Amino acid sequence: MRYVRSVTVTPADAPDAGRVVLLTTSHRVAPGLLSWPAWQLLREADRVLCADGAHPQLPYLREAGIAVEEASPTAQELLDACAGGRTVAVVATGEGEPALTDGLARLAGSGRVTMPDLELLPASYDLPGARLLDLVQVMDRIRLDCPWSSQQSHKGLAKYAIEEAYELVEAIEEGDRTELREELGDVLLQVVFHARIAEEDPEAPFSVDDVAGGIVAKLIHRHPHVFGDETAETPADVKAHWLRTKAQEKRRTSVTEGVPLGQPGLALAAKLASRVRTAGLDVPLPAGQGIGYELLAMAVRAEAEGVDPEAALRGAARAYRDAVRGIEGVEETAAQQEEEEDETD
């Protein structure tokens, strides 16, 4: 743990102005789970102050024998409390103590007072993924208080899940990092929203924790080379593990079982072809005339060659769009030139 310290230099004969330590904590970590330097400070401080009498840390601090005063001192009062070399710890509320720190900054800038040592000590840190807790809380509030969100159902939201998934794919293919981050958030929102609605089901409710727990268990089971005793040296080994464990879990009666028929046509055709090829089956394409059968044959060929037909078609469509825009730009320029020539005639 390293202190972030801002020290005011004072003359050698100046009295000891003491020390002020602002103690910050994360509301995403269980109260009482503080760092060792934080506990040391709290035990050694001459006074411990907290402006919020309902601060979640207070019961745990008092249980540990820390005398916490519910007080909201001004900057000058805090300086007076530190006089004589005393240490005052301030348990921060919310996003800190901006009024207090601004007041201390003004006093320091005046040059008329001897300032104490000012320190910031983070007492607890967010773990990776901690902001997901914020998302769950915000979704709870929206579900309860928003007239639109409170009326939504799984079926009503289904179209948005598809739309957000497509926008995510577009951000990936365009290579736009800013859009990628935003679209990932939109997809995550759909997951949390559906999980929140599922909590209200009277017959088979489940929560976002159940969703997360289920995928964690699935990932561990399907990665025995990571969490178990099996080994995998290549991506092909990993895929073999995955398919084997998936087959054991699903116990399907057909290789086509579980393929969602509602997905885009090219993706559907490629998925079916992948299942057939992986199973080692020799299934001839159905005989038929027309564009549908031609597209099916092309999708099967693309899958066999390791090409995603949906992505390939989207790439070609983007090139076509750019060509259209190029022609439109040329025609618009020509039209403008014609207008300018007419005006000069």
C-alpha positions in Angstrom: 0.0 0.0 0.0 1.4 3.4 -0.9 0.2 6.7 0.4 -0.6 9.5 -2.0 0.8 12.5 -0.1 0.8 16.2 -0.6 3.1 17.9 1.9 3.3 21.6 2.6 6.8 22.7 3.3 7.1 24.9 6.5 10.0 26.6 8.2 12.1 24.5 10.4 11.0 26.4 13.5 7.3 26.1 12.7 5.2 24.2 15.2 4.2 20.6 14.2 0.9 21.1 12.4 0.0 17.4 12.5 -1.5 15.2 9.9 -4.9 14.8 8.2 -5.6 11.5 6.4 -8.7 11.1 4.2 -9.7 7.5 4.3 -11.7 6.3 1.2 -13.5 3.0 0.9 -15.4 1.3 -1.9 -19.1 0.6 -1.5 -18.7 -2.4 -3.7 -16.6 -4.2 -1.1 -18.2 -5.6 2.1 -17.9 -3.1 5.0 -15.1 -3.9 7.4 -12.8 -5.5 4.8 -10.2 -2.8 5.0 -6.5 -2.9 4.2 -3.9 -3.4 7.0 -2.5 0.2 6.6 -6.1 1.5 7.1 -6.6 -0.4 10.3 -3.2 0.8 11.5 -4.2 4.4 10.9 -7.5 4.0 12.6 -5.9 2.6 15.7 -3.1 5.1 15.8 -5.1 8.3 15.0 -5.8 10.7 17.8 -9.3 11.3 16.4 -11.5 9.6 13.8 -14.2 11.6 12.2 -17.1 10.8 9.9 -19.8 13.2 8.7 -22.3 10.4 7.8 -23.8 8.7 10.8 -25.2 6.0 8.5 -21.9 5.2 6.9 -21.7 1.4 6.3 -18.2 1.2 7.9 -19.2 2.7 11.2 -20.7 -0.4 12.9 -17.6 -2.4 12.0 -15.2 0.2 13.1 -16.9 0.6 16.5 -17.1 -3.2 16.9 -13.3 -3.2 16.5 -13.0 -0.7 19.3 -12.4 2.4 17.1 -14.0 5.6 18.6 -15.6 7.4 15.7 -17.0 10.9 16.1 -19.9 11.8 13.9 -18.7 15.3 12.9 -18.4 17.4 9.8 -15.6 19.9 10.6 -14.7 22.9 8.5 -11.2 23.1 7.1 -10.1 25.5 9.8 -11.6 23.3 12.6 -9.7 20.3 11.1 -6.4 22.3 11.3 -7.1 23.2 14.9 -7.8 19.5 15.7 -4.4 18.6 14.2 -2.5 21.2 16.2 0.4 19.9 18.3 1.2 17.1 16.0 -2.0 15.1 16.3 -3.3 12.8 13.5 -6.9 13.1 12.4 -8.4 10.4 10.2 -11.5 11.4 8.2 -13.7 8.5 7.0 -14.9 9.8 3.6 -18.5 9.6 2.5 -19.7 9.0 -1.1 -17.2 10.3 -3.6 -15.0 11.8 -1.0 -15.2 15.1 0.9 -15.0 17.8 -1.8 -16.1 20.7 0.4 -13.5 19.8 3.0 -10.7 19.2 0.6 -11.5 22.5 -1.3 -11.4 24.3 2.0 -8.0 22.9 2.9 -6.8 23.9 -0.6 -7.9 27.4 -0.1 -6.2 27.6 3.3 -3.0 26.2 1.8 -3.1 28.7 -1.0 -3.5 31.6 1.3 0.0 31.2 2.7 -1.2 32.5 6.1 -1.4 29.2 8.0 0.9 26.3 8.7 -0.7 23.3 7.0 -0.7 19.7 8.3 0.5 16.8 6.2 -2.4 15.9 3.9 -2.7 12.3 2.8 -5.2 10.2 0.9 -5.4 6.5 1.9 -7.6 4.1 -0.1 -8.8 1.7 2.5 -10.4 -0.7 0.1 -10.3 -1.3 -3.6 -12.7 -2.5 -6.2 -12.1 -6.0 -7.5 -12.2 -6.6 -11.2 -15.9 -6.7 -12.3 -17.0 -4.7 -9.3 -18.8 -2.2 -11.5 -21.2 -5.0 -12.5 -22.7 -4.6 -9.0 -23.6 -1.0 -9.9 -25.3 -2.2 -13.1 -27.4 -4.6 -11.2 -28.4 -1.9 -8.7 -29.2 0.6 -11.4 -31.3 -2.0 -13.3 -33.2 -2.8 -10.1 -34.1 0.9 -9.7 -35.1 1.3 -13.4 -37.3 -1.8 -13.3 -39.1 -0.4 -10.3 -39.4 3.3 -11.2 -39.3 3.6 -15.0 -42.8 3.5 -16.6 -41.4 1.9 -19.8 -38.9 -0.5 -18.3 -41.3 -1.8 -15.6 -43.7 -3.0 -18.3 -41.2 -4.9 -20.5 -41.2 -8.7 -21.0 -38.7 -11.2 -22.4 -40.7 -11.3 -25.7 -40.9 -7.5 -25.9 -37.2 -7.1 -25.5 -36.1 -10.0 -27.8 -35.8 -7.7 -30.8 -33.4 -5.4 -29.0 -31.1 -8.3 -28.1 -30.9 -9.1 -31.8 -30.4 -5.4 -32.8 -27.6 -4.9 -30.1 -25.8 -8.1 -31.2 -25.7 -6.9 -34.8 -24.4 -3.5 -33.7 -21.7 -5.2 -31.7 -20.7 -7.3 -34.7 -20.6 -4.1 -36.8 -18.3 -2.4 -34.3 -16.0 -5.4 -34.3 -15.8 -5.5 -38.1 -15.3 -1.8 -38.4 -12.5 -1.9 -35.8 -14.0 1.1 -33.9 -12.8 0.7 -30.3 -15.0 3.4 -28.9 -18.1 1.8 -30.5 -17.0 -1.6 -29.4 -16.9 -0.6 -25.7 -20.3 1.0 -26.0 -21.9 -1.9 -27.9 -20.6 -4.4 -25.4 -22.3 -2.4 -22.7 -25.6 -2.5 -24.6 -25.4 -6.2 -25.0 -24.6 -6.6 -21.3 -27.6 -4.5 -20.5 -29.8 -6.9 -22.3 -28.5 -9.8 -20.2 -29.0 -7.9 -16.9 -32.4 -6.7 -18.0 -33.7 -10.2 -18.9 -32.3 -11.6 -15.7 -34.1 -8.9 -13.7 -37.4 -9.7 -15.4 -36.8 -13.4 -14.7 -36.7 -12.7 -11.0 -40.3 -11.8 -11.1 -41.5 -15.1 -12.6 -44.0 -16.7 -10.2 -43.2 -20.3 -11.2 -39.5 -20.5 -12.2 -37.7 -17.3 -11.0 -33.9 -16.9 -11.4 -31.5 -14.0 -10.9 -28.5 -12.6 -12.6 -26.4 -14.5 -10.0 -28.0 -17.7 -11.2 -27.1 -16.7 -14.8 -23.5 -16.0 -13.8 -23.3 -19.1 -11.7 -24.5 -21.3 -14.5 -22.0 -20.0 -17.1 -19.2 -20.3 -14.6 -20.0 -23.9 -13.9 -20.3 -24.6 -17.7 -17.0 -22.9 -18.5 -15.2 -24.9 -15.8 -16.8 -28.2 -16.9 -15.9 -27.6 -20.5 -12.3 -26.6 -19.8 -10.9 -29.7 -18.0 -7.5 -28.8 -19.5 -7.6 -25.6 -17.4 -9.5 -26.6 -14.3 -8.9 -30.4 -14.3 -6.4 -33.0 -15.1 -6.7 -33.2 -18.9 -4.3 -31.6 -21.3 -4.7 -29.6 -24.5 -1.7 -28.4 -26.5 -3.5 -27.0 -29.5 -6.8 -25.1 -30.3 -8.0 -28.3 -32.0 -7.5 -30.2 -28.7 -9.5 -27.5 -26.9 -12.3 -27.8 -29.5 -12.4 -31.6 -29.1 -12.7 -31.2 -25.3 -15.5 -28.7 -25.8 -17.5 -30.8 -28.2 -17.1 -34.0 -26.1 -18.3 -32.4 -22.9 -21.1 -30.5 -24.7 -22.3 -33.8 -26.2 -22.3 -35.4 -22.8 -24.3 -32.5 -21.3 -26.9 -32.2 -24.1 -27.3 -35.9 -25.0 -28.9 -34.9 -28.3 -30.5 -37.3 -30.7 -29.5 -35.4 -33.8 -26.5 -33.3 -34.8 -29.0 -30.6 -35.9 -30.7 -30.5 -32.5 -30.2 -27.1 -30.8 -29.4 -25.1 -33.9 -31.6 -22.0 -33.7 -33.7 -21.8 -36.9 -34.4 -18.1 -36.3 -30.9 -16.9 -37.1 -30.0 -15.4 -40.4 -30.1 -17.8 -43.3 -26.4 -17.9 -44.3 -25.5 -18.3 -40.6 -28.1 -21.1 -40.3 -26.8 -22.9 -43.3 -23.2 -22.6 -42.2 -24.0 -23.9 -38.7 -25.8 -26.9 -40.0 -22.9 -27.6 -42.4 -20.5 -27.4 -39.5 -22.5 -29.8 -37.4 -22.6 -32.3 -40.3 -18.9 -32.0 -41.0 -17.9 -32.3 -37.4 -20.0 -35.4 -37.0 -18.3 -36.9 -40.1 -21.5 -37.4 -41.9 -21.8 -37.5 -45.7 -25.0 -35.7 -46.4 -25.6 -34.6 -50.0 -27.2 -31.2 -50.5 -30.9 -31.3 -51.2 -31.8 -31.2 -54.9 -33.6 -28.1 -56.0 -33.6 -25.1 -58.2 -33.6 -21.5 -57.3 -31.6 -18.9 -55.4 -32.2 -20.5 -52.0 -30.5 -23.8 -53.0 -27.6 -21.8 -54.6 -27.1 -19.8 -51.5 -27.2 -23.0 -49.4 -24.5 -24.5 -51.6 -22.3 -21.4 -51.3 -22.8 -21.3 -47.5 -21.7 -24.9 -47.2 -18.7 -24.3 -49.4 -17.7 -21.2 -47.3 -18.0 -23.2 -44.0 -15.8 -26.0 -45.5 -13.2 -23.4 -46.4 -13.2 -21.8 -43.0 -15.1 -18.7 -44.1 -18.0 -17.1 -42.2 -20.5 -16.5 -45.0 -22.4 -13.9 -43.0 -19.2 -11.9 -42.4 -18.1 -12.4 -46.0 -21.4 -11.1 -47.3 -21.4 -8.1 -44.9 -17.9 -7.2 -46.1 -19.0 -7.3 -49.7 -22.1 -5.3 -48.9 -19.9 -2.6 -47.2 -17.8 -2.4 -50.3 -21.0 -2.1 -52.4 -22.2 0.7 -50.1 -18.9 2.6 -50.4 -19.1 2.2 -54.2 -22.7 3.7 -54.1 -21.5 6.6 -52.0 -18.6 7.2 -54.3 -20.9 7.5 -57.3 -23.3 9.7 -55.4 -20.4 11.9 -54.5 -19.3 12.2 -58.1 -22.8 12.9 -59.3 -23.4 15.5 -56.5 -20.1 17.3 -57.5 -21.1 17.3 -61.2 -24.5 18.7 -60.3 -22.9 21.5 -58.3 -20.5 22.3 -61.1 -23.5 22.5 -63.5 -25.3 24.9 -61.2 -22.2 27.1 -60.9 -21.8 27.2 -64.7 -25.4 28.1 -65.1 -25.0 31.0 -62.7 -22.0 32.3 -64.5 -23.7 32.2 -68.0 
